[in-house]
Amino acid sequence: MNKIKGYLDHLDEMQKQLPVEPKYKAQDVRGLDSPLNVVYELFTAGDAKAGVQTSAFVLPNDEQVREKKGTKKVFLKNMMEAKFAKSLVPISQRVLEPADAQKVSFDAYFTEVILHEICHVLGLNYITLPDGTKTTVGKALKDLNTPIEEGKADVVGIASVPLLVGKGIIPKGRENEIYTTYLAGMFRVMRFGATEAHGLGVLIQYNYLREKGAFVFDPASRKFRVDLTKIKAAVQDLARQFLVLEGDGNYDAVKAFKDKYGALDDITKAVIETLKDIPVDIAPIFRTSY
Ligand SMILES: [Zn+2]
């Protein structure tokens, strides 16, 4: 929990340091729409096993209460740990070169999830179009808003890592774990396809960073690795792309960006095929007495 507070304390500075011209960050960061809570889920029953095992939810469900009092986002840390162990670890062992797979850590994964939630508030929400119309990013980007906003939250979070390392919030020795865990996590999401908004947001990041040489495929081993000499600058470039697309609110430019980077290539498709036997979800069994 202290860690989350550490991030929140630096929210203004994260906004100021975004790798983009001042006009794309000329907005005060308002508090997060939903405060973040981390809990351990000890027991659930009923239909909990019927659907997807959730690792985070937003409460309350009642629309009226939401409107009046707001919401809070709850992370189920033990569910996240279980998903990490059963899904992300085996995926990383299969898609990453051994030296990179070793660096994939729960701590890095958890950091990325929290940073993603926090970074939704960075950049701009309210924009003015070239013809003077005042609108929101959501309205301007229409159906493409969700994948772009989800992608922005991912990559702006990763782009903030050097700042947070500088502040002592993220230990310096663990910075590289974040980049390899980021890549492994992309395969976890891309398994579900690019039709779903978050999948598309991830695919765009993945293809862009590969084009920049930050993610490297070795045809001999058929595995990927992160090029640590390139990843930091590439992530800053990509964060800038997303922030400018949102800030300009130019739907056609967003569509062109999506068309260029939003497709799955054959190599990646083949690698994803090899993940078929890895569980896509967990079914927790709770012990009711200790
Ligand atoms: Zn999100």
py3Dmol code that shows the C-alpha trace and the ligand (Angstrom):
import py3Dmol

protein = """\
ATOM      1  CA  MET A   1       0.000   0.000   0.000  1.00  0.00           C
ATOM      2  CA  ASN A   2       2.829   2.380   0.812  1.00  0.00           C
ATOM      3  CA  LYS A   3       4.075   1.796  -2.666  1.00  0.00           C
ATOM      4  CA  ILE A   4       0.807   3.023  -4.191  1.00  0.00           C
ATOM      5  CA  LYS A   5       0.948   6.122  -2.027  1.00  0.00           C
ATOM      6  CA  GLY A   6       4.502   6.695  -3.246  1.00  0.00           C
ATOM      7  CA  TYR A   7       3.296   6.703  -6.839  1.00  0.00           C
ATOM      8  CA  LEU A   8       0.365   8.981  -6.091  1.00  0.00           C
ATOM      9  CA  ASP A   9       2.642  11.475  -4.342  1.00  0.00           C
ATOM     10  CA  HIS A  10       4.520  11.871  -7.620  1.00  0.00           C
ATOM     11  CA  LEU A  11       1.515  12.115  -9.913  1.00  0.00           C
ATOM     12  CA  ASP A  12       2.006  15.837 -10.640  1.00  0.00           C
ATOM     13  CA  GLU A  13       5.626  15.294 -11.455  1.00  0.00           C
ATOM     14  CA  MET A  14       4.801  12.309 -13.659  1.00  0.00           C
ATOM     15  CA  GLN A  15       2.483  14.597 -15.623  1.00  0.00           C
ATOM     16  CA  LYS A  16       5.122  17.360 -15.876  1.00  0.00           C
ATOM     17  CA  GLN A  17       7.780  14.931 -17.071  1.00  0.00           C
ATOM     18  CA  LEU A  18       5.704  13.317 -19.805  1.00  0.00           C
ATOM     19  CA  PRO A  19       7.855  13.117 -22.957  1.00  0.00           C
ATOM     20  CA  VAL A  20       5.681  15.516 -24.921  1.00  0.00           C
ATOM     21  CA  GLU A  21       5.350  19.243 -25.731  1.00  0.00           C
ATOM     22  CA  PRO A  22       3.781  21.381 -22.955  1.00  0.00           C
ATOM     23  CA  LYS A  23       0.427  21.750 -24.716  1.00  0.00           C
ATOM     24  CA  TYR A  24      -0.170  17.994 -24.473  1.00  0.00           C
ATOM     25  CA  LYS A  25       0.172  18.042 -20.708  1.00  0.00           C
ATOM     26  CA  ALA A  26      -1.289  21.453 -19.907  1.00  0.00           C
ATOM     27  CA  GLN A  27      -3.902  20.068 -17.550  1.00  0.00           C
ATOM     28  CA  ASP A  28      -3.825  19.698 -13.794  1.00  0.00           C
ATOM     29  CA  VAL A  29      -3.892  16.120 -12.708  1.00  0.00           C
ATOM     30  CA  ARG A  30      -7.067  15.588 -10.818  1.00  0.00           C
ATOM     31  CA  GLY A  31      -7.357  12.832  -8.248  1.00  0.00           C
ATOM     32  CA  LEU A  32      -7.967   9.369  -9.495  1.00  0.00           C
ATOM     33  CA  ASP A  33     -11.609   8.661 -10.200  1.00  0.00           C
ATOM     34  CA  SER A  34     -11.419   5.581  -8.059  1.00  0.00           C
ATOM     35  CA  PRO A  35      -9.093   5.200  -5.073  1.00  0.00           C
ATOM     36  CA  LEU A  36      -6.985   2.054  -5.228  1.00  0.00           C
ATOM     37  CA  ASN A  37      -7.155  -0.672  -2.635  1.00  0.00           C
ATOM     38  CA  VAL A  38      -5.214  -3.897  -2.418  1.00  0.00           C
ATOM     39  CA  VAL A  39      -6.815  -6.810  -0.595  1.00  0.00           C
ATOM     40  CA  TYR A  40      -6.355 -10.538  -0.113  1.00  0.00           C
ATOM     41  CA  GLU A  41      -9.389 -12.548  -1.104  1.00  0.00           C
ATOM     42  CA  LEU A  42      -9.896 -15.234   1.523  1.00  0.00           C
ATOM     43  CA  PHE A  43     -13.084 -16.859   0.392  1.00  0.00           C
ATOM     44  CA  THR A  44     -15.679 -16.606  -2.330  1.00  0.00           C
ATOM     45  CA  ALA A  45     -18.520 -18.967  -3.081  1.00  0.00           C
ATOM     46  CA  GLY A  46     -21.522 -19.233  -5.339  1.00  0.00           C
ATOM     47  CA  ASP A  47     -20.896 -18.509  -8.984  1.00  0.00           C
ATOM     48  CA  ALA A  48     -17.341 -17.284  -8.452  1.00  0.00           C
ATOM     49  CA  LYS A  49     -15.918 -20.205 -10.379  1.00  0.00           C
ATOM     50  CA  ALA A  50     -18.403 -20.001 -13.208  1.00  0.00           C
ATOM     51  CA  GLY A  51     -16.887 -17.133 -15.133  1.00  0.00           C
ATOM     52  CA  VAL A  52     -13.575 -15.369 -15.415  1.00  0.00           C
ATOM     53  CA  GLN A  53     -11.725 -15.194 -12.114  1.00  0.00           C
ATOM     54  CA  THR A  54     -11.400 -11.475 -11.569  1.00  0.00           C
ATOM     55  CA  SER A  55      -8.263  -9.945 -10.124  1.00  0.00           C
ATOM     56  CA  ALA A  56      -9.657  -6.421  -9.739  1.00  0.00           C
ATOM     57  CA  PHE A  57     -13.076  -4.835  -9.538  1.00  0.00           C
ATOM     58  CA  VAL A  58     -14.699  -1.458  -9.136  1.00  0.00           C
ATOM     59  CA  LEU A  59     -17.219  -0.992  -6.323  1.00  0.00           C
ATOM     60  CA  PRO A  60     -20.000  -0.302  -5.630  1.00  0.00           C
ATOM     61  CA  ASN A  61     -22.138  -1.589  -8.484  1.00  0.00           C
ATOM     62  CA  ASP A  62     -25.078   0.650  -7.698  1.00  0.00           C
ATOM     63  CA  GLU A  63     -25.135   3.436 -10.305  1.00  0.00           C
ATOM     64  CA  GLN A  64     -26.765   5.965  -7.963  1.00  0.00           C
ATOM     65  CA  VAL A  65     -24.196   5.430  -5.234  1.00  0.00           C
ATOM     66  CA  ARG A  66     -21.440   5.595  -7.849  1.00  0.00           C
ATOM     67  CA  GLU A  67     -22.677   8.932  -9.079  1.00  0.00           C
ATOM     68  CA  LYS A  68     -22.983  10.495  -5.650  1.00  0.00           C
ATOM     69  CA  LYS A  69     -20.047   8.999  -3.828  1.00  0.00           C
ATOM     70  CA  GLY A  70     -17.719   7.745  -6.523  1.00  0.00           C
ATOM     71  CA  THR A  71     -16.079   4.370  -6.762  1.00  0.00           C
ATOM     72  CA  LYS A  72     -13.027   2.533  -5.572  1.00  0.00           C
ATOM     73  CA  LYS A  73     -10.939   0.001  -7.391  1.00  0.00           C
ATOM     74  CA  VAL A  74      -9.995  -3.122  -5.481  1.00  0.00           C
ATOM     75  CA  PHE A  75      -7.075  -5.354  -6.444  1.00  0.00           C
ATOM     76  CA  LEU A  76      -7.129  -8.948  -5.219  1.00  0.00           C
ATOM     77  CA  LYS A  77      -3.441  -9.422  -4.679  1.00  0.00           C
ATOM     78  CA  ASN A  78      -3.482 -13.174  -4.077  1.00  0.00           C
ATOM     79  CA  MET A  79      -5.538 -13.697  -7.245  1.00  0.00           C
ATOM     80  CA  MET A  80      -2.992 -11.653  -9.143  1.00  0.00           C
ATOM     81  CA  GLU A  81      -0.203 -13.774  -7.635  1.00  0.00           C
ATOM     82  CA  ALA A  82      -1.963 -16.972  -8.692  1.00  0.00           C
ATOM     83  CA  LYS A  83      -2.526 -15.721 -12.242  1.00  0.00           C
ATOM     84  CA  PHE A  84       1.061 -14.599 -12.400  1.00  0.00           C
ATOM     85  CA  ALA A  85       2.381 -18.003 -11.304  1.00  0.00           C
ATOM     86  CA  LYS A  86       0.058 -20.108 -13.442  1.00  0.00           C
ATOM     87  CA  SER A  87      -0.008 -18.012 -16.568  1.00  0.00           C
ATOM     88  CA  LEU A  88       2.640 -15.314 -16.869  1.00  0.00           C
ATOM     89  CA  VAL A  89       5.568 -17.396 -15.623  1.00  0.00           C
ATOM     90  CA  PRO A  90       4.971 -20.324 -18.024  1.00  0.00           C
ATOM     91  CA  ILE A  91       4.321 -17.895 -20.894  1.00  0.00           C
ATOM     92  CA  SER A  92       7.563 -16.055 -20.231  1.00  0.00           C
ATOM     93  CA  GLN A  93       9.508 -19.321 -20.115  1.00  0.00           C
ATOM     94  CA  ARG A  94       8.190 -20.201 -23.523  1.00  0.00           C
ATOM     95  CA  VAL A  95       8.437 -16.870 -25.354  1.00  0.00           C
ATOM     96  CA  LEU A  96      11.449 -15.166 -23.776  1.00  0.00           C
ATOM     97  CA  GLU A  97      15.127 -16.067 -23.978  1.00  0.00           C
ATOM     98  CA  PRO A  98      16.140 -17.733 -20.675  1.00  0.00           C
ATOM     99  CA  ALA A  99      18.059 -14.711 -19.341  1.00  0.00           C
ATOM    100  CA  ASP A 100      14.982 -12.521 -19.878  1.00  0.00           C
ATOM    101  CA  ALA A 101      12.492 -15.104 -18.563  1.00  0.00           C
ATOM    102  CA  GLN A 102      14.451 -15.164 -15.299  1.00  0.00           C
ATOM    103  CA  LYS A 103      13.879 -11.466 -14.824  1.00  0.00           C
ATOM    104  CA  VAL A 104      10.076 -11.700 -14.973  1.00  0.00           C
ATOM    105  CA  SER A 105       8.828 -10.976 -11.444  1.00  0.00           C
ATOM    106  CA  PHE A 106       5.550 -10.601  -9.604  1.00  0.00           C
ATOM    107  CA  ASP A 107       6.733  -7.341  -8.148  1.00  0.00           C
ATOM    108  CA  ALA A 108       7.266  -5.914 -11.623  1.00  0.00           C
ATOM    109  CA  TYR A 109       3.883  -7.224 -12.787  1.00  0.00           C
ATOM    110  CA  PHE A 110       2.113  -5.708  -9.789  1.00  0.00           C
ATOM    111  CA  THR A 111       3.914  -2.398 -10.311  1.00  0.00           C
ATOM    112  CA  GLU A 112       2.780  -2.321 -13.939  1.00  0.00           C
ATOM    113  CA  VAL A 113      -0.849  -2.999 -13.062  1.00  0.00           C
ATOM    114  CA  ILE A 114      -0.909  -0.208 -10.484  1.00  0.00           C
ATOM    115  CA  LEU A 115       0.941   2.213 -12.782  1.00  0.00           C
ATOM    116  CA  HIS A 116      -1.554   1.438 -15.542  1.00  0.00           C
ATOM    117  CA  GLU A 117      -4.475   2.447 -13.318  1.00  0.00           C
ATOM    118  CA  ILE A 118      -2.739   5.609 -12.134  1.00  0.00           C
ATOM    119  CA  CYS A 119      -1.639   6.697 -15.595  1.00  0.00           C
ATOM    120  CA  HIS A 120      -5.166   6.842 -16.976  1.00  0.00           C
ATOM    121  CA  VAL A 121      -5.336  10.332 -15.439  1.00  0.00           C
ATOM    122  CA  LEU A 122      -2.173  11.606 -17.162  1.00  0.00           C
ATOM    123  CA  GLY A 123      -2.078  13.537 -20.426  1.00  0.00           C
ATOM    124  CA  LEU A 124      -5.229  15.370 -21.486  1.00  0.00           C
ATOM    125  CA  ASN A 125      -8.940  14.644 -21.080  1.00  0.00           C
ATOM    126  CA  TYR A 126     -10.351  17.900 -22.417  1.00  0.00           C
ATOM    127  CA  ILE A 127      -9.117  19.089 -25.779  1.00  0.00           C
ATOM    128  CA  THR A 128      -9.777  21.794 -28.358  1.00  0.00           C
ATOM    129  CA  LEU A 129      -9.970  20.684 -31.976  1.00  0.00           C
ATOM    130  CA  PRO A 130      -8.328  22.780 -34.745  1.00  0.00           C
ATOM    131  CA  ASP A 131     -11.756  24.293 -35.602  1.00  0.00           C
ATOM    132  CA  GLY A 132     -12.109  25.550 -32.016  1.00  0.00           C
ATOM    133  CA  THR A 133     -14.577  22.909 -30.815  1.00  0.00           C
ATOM    134  CA  LYS A 134     -14.073  21.989 -27.175  1.00  0.00           C
ATOM    135  CA  THR A 135     -14.549  18.292 -26.561  1.00  0.00           C
ATOM    136  CA  THR A 136     -13.138  15.278 -24.750  1.00  0.00           C
ATOM    137  CA  VAL A 137     -10.610  12.768 -26.009  1.00  0.00           C
ATOM    138  CA  GLY A 138     -13.264  10.071 -25.645  1.00  0.00           C
ATOM    139  CA  LYS A 139     -15.694  11.842 -27.951  1.00  0.00           C
ATOM    140  CA  ALA A 140     -13.055  12.723 -30.522  1.00  0.00           C
ATOM    141  CA  LEU A 141     -11.601   9.225 -30.785  1.00  0.00           C
ATOM    142  CA  LYS A 142     -14.970   7.451 -30.761  1.00  0.00           C
ATOM    143  CA  ASP A 143     -14.673   3.653 -31.123  1.00  0.00           C
ATOM    144  CA  LEU A 144     -10.877   3.869 -31.024  1.00  0.00           C
ATOM    145  CA  ASN A 145     -10.775   5.685 -27.691  1.00  0.00           C
ATOM    146  CA  THR A 146     -10.700   2.578 -25.504  1.00  0.00           C
ATOM    147  CA  PRO A 147      -7.770   0.776 -27.175  1.00  0.00           C
ATOM    148  CA  ILE A 148      -5.789   4.026 -27.392  1.00  0.00           C
ATOM    149  CA  GLU A 149      -6.546   4.989 -23.777  1.00  0.00           C
ATOM    150  CA  GLU A 150      -5.663   1.493 -22.525  1.00  0.00           C
ATOM    151  CA  GLY A 151      -2.433   1.547 -24.546  1.00  0.00           C
ATOM    152  CA  LYS A 152      -1.615   5.012 -23.257  1.00  0.00           C
ATOM    153  CA  ALA A 153      -2.083   3.919 -19.645  1.00  0.00           C
ATOM    154  CA  ASP A 154       0.253   0.951 -20.199  1.00  0.00           C
ATOM    155  CA  VAL A 155       3.085   2.757 -21.910  1.00  0.00           C
ATOM    156  CA  VAL A 156       2.931   6.008 -19.940  1.00  0.00           C
ATOM    157  CA  GLY A 157       3.236   3.825 -16.833  1.00  0.00           C
ATOM    158  CA  ILE A 158       6.361   2.168 -18.211  1.00  0.00           C
ATOM    159  CA  ALA A 159       7.701   5.537 -19.397  1.00  0.00           C
ATOM    160  CA  SER A 160       7.373   6.850 -15.813  1.00  0.00           C
ATOM    161  CA  VAL A 161       9.621   4.126 -14.422  1.00  0.00           C
ATOM    162  CA  PRO A 162      12.939   6.022 -14.746  1.00  0.00           C
ATOM    163  CA  LEU A 163      11.418   8.976 -12.856  1.00  0.00           C
ATOM    164  CA  LEU A 164      10.154   6.692 -10.084  1.00  0.00           C
ATOM    165  CA  VAL A 165      13.525   4.961  -9.897  1.00  0.00           C
ATOM    166  CA  GLY A 166      15.119   8.392  -9.528  1.00  0.00           C
ATOM    167  CA  LYS A 167      12.738   9.126  -6.638  1.00  0.00           C
ATOM    168  CA  GLY A 168      13.601   5.844  -4.932  1.00  0.00           C
ATOM    169  CA  ILE A 169      10.037   4.520  -5.303  1.00  0.00           C
ATOM    170  CA  ILE A 170      11.156   1.678  -7.570  1.00  0.00           C
ATOM    171  CA  PRO A 171      14.489   0.065  -6.601  1.00  0.00           C
ATOM    172  CA  LYS A 172      17.103   0.702  -9.290  1.00  0.00           C
ATOM    173  CA  GLY A 173      18.158  -2.932  -9.490  1.00  0.00           C
ATOM    174  CA  ARG A 174      14.636  -3.954 -10.422  1.00  0.00           C
ATOM    175  CA  GLU A 175      14.098  -1.609 -13.337  1.00  0.00           C
ATOM    176  CA  ASN A 176      15.029  -4.180 -15.974  1.00  0.00           C
ATOM    177  CA  GLU A 177      12.529  -6.671 -14.533  1.00  0.00           C
ATOM    178  CA  ILE A 178       9.815  -4.234 -15.473  1.00  0.00           C
ATOM    179  CA  TYR A 179      10.770  -4.215 -19.160  1.00  0.00           C
ATOM    180  CA  THR A 180      10.935  -8.005 -19.495  1.00  0.00           C
ATOM    181  CA  THR A 181       7.720  -8.470 -17.500  1.00  0.00           C
ATOM    182  CA  TYR A 182       6.087  -5.860 -19.754  1.00  0.00           C
ATOM    183  CA  LEU A 183       7.006  -7.932 -22.826  1.00  0.00           C
ATOM    184  CA  ALA A 184       5.885 -11.243 -21.266  1.00  0.00           C
ATOM    185  CA  GLY A 185       2.598  -9.642 -20.200  1.00  0.00           C
ATOM    186  CA  MET A 186       1.937  -8.585 -23.792  1.00  0.00           C
ATOM    187  CA  PHE A 187       1.849 -12.224 -24.863  1.00  0.00           C
ATOM    188  CA  ARG A 188      -0.607 -12.993 -22.082  1.00  0.00           C
ATOM    189  CA  VAL A 189      -2.960 -10.306 -23.405  1.00  0.00           C
ATOM    190  CA  MET A 190      -2.353 -10.961 -27.140  1.00  0.00           C
ATOM    191  CA  ARG A 191      -3.455 -14.579 -26.647  1.00  0.00           C
ATOM    192  CA  PHE A 192      -6.971 -13.241 -26.279  1.00  0.00           C
ATOM    193  CA  GLY A 193      -6.750 -11.562 -29.673  1.00  0.00           C
ATOM    194  CA  ALA A 194      -6.715  -8.030 -30.985  1.00  0.00           C
ATOM    195  CA  THR A 195     -10.458  -7.641 -31.332  1.00  0.00           C
ATOM    196  CA  GLU A 196     -10.898  -6.764 -27.680  1.00  0.00           C
ATOM    197  CA  ALA A 197      -9.878  -3.195 -26.772  1.00  0.00           C
ATOM    198  CA  HIS A 198      -7.038  -3.962 -24.402  1.00  0.00           C
ATOM    199  CA  GLY A 199      -5.671  -6.596 -26.791  1.00  0.00           C
ATOM    200  CA  LEU A 200      -5.541  -4.044 -29.590  1.00  0.00           C
ATOM    201  CA  GLY A 201      -3.894  -1.465 -27.319  1.00  0.00           C
ATOM    202  CA  VAL A 202      -1.220  -4.015 -26.432  1.00  0.00           C
ATOM    203  CA  LEU A 203      -0.663  -5.141 -30.022  1.00  0.00           C
ATOM    204  CA  ILE A 204      -0.012  -1.547 -31.081  1.00  0.00           C
ATOM    205  CA  GLN A 205       2.617  -1.148 -28.345  1.00  0.00           C
ATOM    206  CA  TYR A 206       4.205  -4.490 -29.155  1.00  0.00           C
ATOM    207  CA  ASN A 207       4.548  -3.827 -32.897  1.00  0.00           C
ATOM    208  CA  TYR A 208       5.830  -0.302 -32.376  1.00  0.00           C
ATOM    209  CA  LEU A 209       8.493  -1.404 -29.901  1.00  0.00           C
ATOM    210  CA  ARG A 210       9.561  -4.260 -32.167  1.00  0.00           C
ATOM    211  CA  GLU A 211       9.907  -1.840 -35.067  1.00  0.00           C
ATOM    212  CA  LYS A 212      12.182   0.297 -32.879  1.00  0.00           C
ATOM    213  CA  GLY A 213      14.333  -2.735 -32.101  1.00  0.00           C
ATOM    214  CA  ALA A 214      13.464  -2.691 -28.392  1.00  0.00           C
ATOM    215  CA  PHE A 215      11.996  -6.198 -28.602  1.00  0.00           C
ATOM    216  CA  VAL A 216      14.116  -8.621 -30.614  1.00  0.00           C
ATOM    217  CA  PHE A 217      13.116 -11.992 -32.068  1.00  0.00           C
ATOM    218  CA  ASP A 218      15.829 -14.603 -32.529  1.00  0.00           C
ATOM    219  CA  PRO A 219      14.821 -16.869 -35.442  1.00  0.00           C
ATOM    220  CA  ALA A 220      17.156 -19.642 -34.252  1.00  0.00           C
ATOM    221  CA  SER A 221      15.732 -20.011 -30.741  1.00  0.00           C
ATOM    222  CA  ARG A 222      12.326 -18.610 -31.775  1.00  0.00           C
ATOM    223  CA  LYS A 223      12.332 -16.550 -28.618  1.00  0.00           C
ATOM    224  CA  PHE A 224      12.214 -12.842 -27.821  1.00  0.00           C
ATOM    225  CA  ARG A 225      14.360 -10.608 -25.687  1.00  0.00           C
ATOM    226  CA  VAL A 226      14.328  -6.981 -24.614  1.00  0.00           C
ATOM    227  CA  ASP A 227      17.160  -4.814 -25.943  1.00  0.00           C
ATOM    228  CA  LEU A 228      17.963  -2.835 -22.826  1.00  0.00           C
ATOM    229  CA  THR A 229      19.986  -0.313 -24.804  1.00  0.00           C
ATOM    230  CA  LYS A 230      16.891   0.654 -26.808  1.00  0.00           C
ATOM    231  CA  ILE A 231      13.836   0.032 -24.679  1.00  0.00           C
ATOM    232  CA  LYS A 232      13.902   3.209 -22.583  1.00  0.00           C
ATOM    233  CA  ALA A 233      14.053   5.620 -25.504  1.00  0.00           C
ATOM    234  CA  ALA A 234      11.541   3.557 -27.506  1.00  0.00           C
ATOM    235  CA  VAL A 235       9.065   3.597 -24.626  1.00  0.00           C
ATOM    236  CA  GLN A 236       9.390   7.384 -24.354  1.00  0.00           C
ATOM    237  CA  ASP A 237       8.731   7.702 -28.119  1.00  0.00           C
ATOM    238  CA  LEU A 238       5.706   5.464 -27.910  1.00  0.00           C
ATOM    239  CA  ALA A 239       4.270   7.278 -24.886  1.00  0.00           C
ATOM    240  CA  ARG A 240       4.643  10.475 -26.878  1.00  0.00           C
ATOM    241  CA  GLN A 241       2.763   8.976 -29.843  1.00  0.00           C
ATOM    242  CA  PHE A 242      -0.216   8.036 -27.685  1.00  0.00           C
ATOM    243  CA  LEU A 243      -0.278  11.367 -25.853  1.00  0.00           C
ATOM    244  CA  VAL A 244      -0.168  13.335 -29.102  1.00  0.00           C
ATOM    245  CA  LEU A 245      -2.888  11.205 -30.707  1.00  0.00           C
ATOM    246  CA  GLU A 246      -5.134  11.832 -27.716  1.00  0.00           C
ATOM    247  CA  GLY A 247      -4.229  15.507 -27.426  1.00  0.00           C
ATOM    248  CA  ASP A 248      -4.846  16.225 -31.116  1.00  0.00           C
ATOM    249  CA  GLY A 249      -8.105  14.266 -31.113  1.00  0.00           C
ATOM    250  CA  ASN A 250      -7.670  13.581 -34.825  1.00  0.00           C
ATOM    251  CA  TYR A 251      -9.657  10.423 -35.515  1.00  0.00           C
ATOM    252  CA  ASP A 252      -8.079   9.807 -38.931  1.00  0.00           C
ATOM    253  CA  ALA A 253      -4.566   9.987 -37.496  1.00  0.00           C
ATOM    254  CA  VAL A 254      -5.531   7.512 -34.769  1.00  0.00           C
ATOM    255  CA  LYS A 255      -7.061   5.193 -37.354  1.00  0.00           C
ATOM    256  CA  ALA A 256      -3.889   5.315 -39.477  1.00  0.00           C
ATOM    257  CA  PHE A 257      -1.756   4.542 -36.393  1.00  0.00           C
ATOM    258  CA  LYS A 258      -4.020   1.635 -35.484  1.00  0.00           C
ATOM    259  CA  ASP A 259      -3.976   0.292 -39.045  1.00  0.00           C
ATOM    260  CA  LYS A 260      -0.175   0.480 -39.145  1.00  0.00           C
ATOM    261  CA  TYR A 261       0.534  -1.169 -35.779  1.00  0.00           C
ATOM    262  CA  GLY A 262      -2.606  -3.107 -34.889  1.00  0.00           C
ATOM    263  CA  ALA A 263      -2.068  -6.333 -36.838  1.00  0.00           C
ATOM    264  CA  LEU A 264      -0.601  -9.622 -35.702  1.00  0.00           C
ATOM    265  CA  ASP A 265       2.317 -10.838 -37.861  1.00  0.00           C
ATOM    266  CA  ASP A 266       2.983 -14.492 -38.687  1.00  0.00           C
ATOM    267  CA  ILE A 267       5.957 -14.910 -36.347  1.00  0.00           C
ATOM    268  CA  THR A 268       3.997 -13.650 -33.369  1.00  0.00           C
ATOM    269  CA  LYS A 269       0.963 -15.701 -34.349  1.00  0.00           C
ATOM    270  CA  ALA A 270       3.122 -18.840 -34.459  1.00  0.00           C
ATOM    271  CA  VAL A 271       4.644 -18.061 -31.046  1.00  0.00           C
ATOM    272  CA  ILE A 272       1.197 -17.488 -29.551  1.00  0.00           C
ATOM    273  CA  GLU A 273       0.121 -20.875 -30.976  1.00  0.00           C
ATOM    274  CA  THR A 274       2.727 -22.536 -28.758  1.00  0.00           C
ATOM    275  CA  LEU A 275       0.978 -21.197 -25.625  1.00  0.00           C
ATOM    276  CA  LYS A 276      -2.219 -23.190 -26.134  1.00  0.00           C
ATOM    277  CA  ASP A 277      -1.747 -25.589 -23.228  1.00  0.00           C
ATOM    278  CA  ILE A 278      -0.994 -22.835 -20.687  1.00  0.00           C
ATOM    279  CA  PRO A 279      -4.065 -22.060 -18.550  1.00  0.00           C
ATOM    280  CA  VAL A 280      -5.906 -18.897 -19.497  1.00  0.00           C
ATOM    281  CA  ASP A 281      -7.343 -18.533 -16.011  1.00  0.00           C
ATOM    282  CA  ILE A 282      -7.294 -19.904 -12.483  1.00  0.00           C
ATOM    283  CA  ALA A 283      -9.969 -21.608 -10.393  1.00  0.00           C
ATOM    284  CA  PRO A 284      -9.102 -20.923  -6.760  1.00  0.00           C
ATOM    285  CA  ILE A 285      -9.749 -23.456  -4.018  1.00  0.00           C
ATOM    286  CA  PHE A 286     -10.094 -21.710  -0.667  1.00  0.00           C
ATOM    287  CA  ARG A 287      -9.166 -23.322   2.628  1.00  0.00           C
ATOM    288  CA  THR A 288     -11.818 -22.440   5.175  1.00  0.00           C
ATOM    289  CA  SER A 289      -9.834 -23.343   8.282  1.00  0.00           C
ATOM    290  CA  TYR A 290      -6.238 -22.626   9.138  1.00  0.00           C
TER     291      TYR A 290
END
"""
ligand_1 = """\
1
ZN
Zn -7.148 0.606 -18.027
"""
view = py3Dmol.view(width=600, height=400)
view.addModel(protein, "pdb")
view.setStyle({"model": 0}, {"cartoon": {"style": "trace"}})
view.addModel(ligand_1, "xyz")
view.setStyle({"model": 1}, {"stick": {}})
view.zoomTo()
view.show()
